[in-house]
Amino acid sequence: MKPINEQISSKFIAQARKLDQYTRILHQILPIECRNHVQIANIRQQNLMLITDSPVWTTRLRQLSPQILQFLRENTAEDGQIIHHVQISTRYQNNNVREQKALAEKNRLKPSISETTANLLSQSANSIDDQQLKEALLRVASHSTADNMTPTIDKQKKPE
C-alpha cells in the first residue's frame, strides 16, 4: 500500500497551500470578530469564493470586499494570480435554528437541590399555613437530586 502522501494529488496539495496562503492574508485585513465566521471556499478563474456562517457576516464582508480585493492584489502579486472578484455566500449549519434551540433546551441543566435541602423545604412547607407559599416551597423541593423524592403536603394543621 502506498503512503498517504503519495496517494494525494500534487494539484490538490498545491490548491490547499494556496487556500491556506490566502486565508492567512485575508486574516490580516479582516476585523478580529469576523475571522472565525468566514472561510475561503475556493479560488477559481480569478474569483475568490468566501463562505460565512450567517447573513450578518456575509453583509459585513460585502461591505469590506473592495478593501479585501485591494489588499489581495497588493499582497499576492508574486504568485501570478490576480483576483478580480470576491464572491461571498452564506452556508447555514446542518440544523436549522429551531432545531438548535430545541437541542440546547433539552441539554440545558435542570435545576436541582440536594435531598437534605428538599427534605428541609418540605418540612418547612408543611409547617406553613399560607397555601401559596407552601406550594411554592414544595415545587422548589421537587427539584431534588433524589429520584424517588416526592414532597407532599401535610394536610394536618399544626396547633397555633
N, C-alpha and C positions, 0 to 999 in steps of 0.2 A: 504494500500500500504506500502511496506517495505521501510525503509530509504535507501538512496543510498549506504551507507557504508555496508549494509547487502546484497545488490544486486551484489556487485563486488566480484569476486572470490578471495580467500586468496592467491592462487598461482599467480594470476595476480598482486596483491599488492606486494608480495614478489619479483617478477621479476622486477616490476617498481622500487622498492627500490634498488635492485641490480644494475640496469642500472644507477640509479642516483648516487650510490656509485662509480661505475666505471667511470662515467662522471667526477665526482669531482677529482678522482685520475688521469684520463687522462689529465685534465686541468692543473694539477700540472707540468706535463712534457712537454706539448705542448708549442711551442712558442706562444706568445700572438696573433700574427697575424693569427695563424691557428685556434684558439679556436672558432671563430664564423662560421667557414666553415666546421666543422666536427661534426657529431652526432654518438652516439653509437646506432646502429640499433637493435642489439641482442647479446646475449651470449648463445651459444648452442654448446654442445659436445666439450667443451674446445676450441672453436673458438670465438674470439671477432670480431664482424662484425661492421665495421665503414662505414659511408656514408659521402661523401663530396659533395659540390655543384659545383665543377668544376674539370676537369682533372689536373689542376695545383696543387690543394691541394691533390688530390689522389697521384700524383707523390711524392710530398713533404712528405706525410705520409708514403709512401712505403719506402722512404729513412730513415725515423725515426723508422720504425717498429721494428728493433732489440732493440733499446733503450726503446721503448714502452713496448715490451714483458718483458724485464728485469725488468723495473720499476714496471709493474703489478705483476710480480712474487714476487718481494720483498715486495710489499705493500698490497697484497691480500691473502697471505698465510694462514691467520687465518680463512678465510671463507671456506676453504677446496676445492675450485675450482681453478685449475691451468690452466691458458690459455697457449695453445701450439702454437696457430696460430692467426695471425691478418689478417683478410680479409677486403680489402678496395675496395670500388666501388664508382662510381660517379652516383649521382641521379640528373638529369637535372630538371630544373624548368618546369612547365607545358607548358609555352610558349617558343617557340624557340627564338633564339637571334634576328632574323629578326623581329619577331612579337613584341618583347620587344622594339626594336629600333623604330619601326613604332609607337607604342603606346606612347613612350617618345616624339617623334617628334610631334605627334598630340596634346599631353598635354602641350607641351612647350609653355610658354607665348609668345605671338606675341608682337612685339614692338608696342608701341602706344605713342601718344603725345596728349596733351590737344587740345581742339577745338580752343582755343585762339592762341596757338602756330601754329597750322595748318593754321589758317587764316593769321597770320603774314608771314609765309613762302610762302603762295600763293600770297600775296600782293608783297612780295619781288621778287618772281619768275616772276610775271607779269611786274615788272619794270626793268628786266634784259634783255639785248639784246642777250647775249650768249645762244643759244638754248639748248646746253647740260647741262649747269648749271641750266637753267630754268626747264628742265625736271627732273633733279636730285632733285631740291628743291620741285617740285610738287610730286615726288614719296615719299619723306620724309613726306610731308604734308598729303599724303593719309593714313598715319598710325594714324590718329586722332581717338580719342575715340568716337567721334560723329558718329552715324550710317549713317546719310544721308549726311555727309560732303564729297563732291567730288570736289577737287580743279580743276580749269580749267585754261587753258592758255588764257590770254588776247591777242587776235590777233592784237589789235591795238598797234602800236608802239608809244611810248611816244616821243614827240618832244625833240630833243637834243639841 
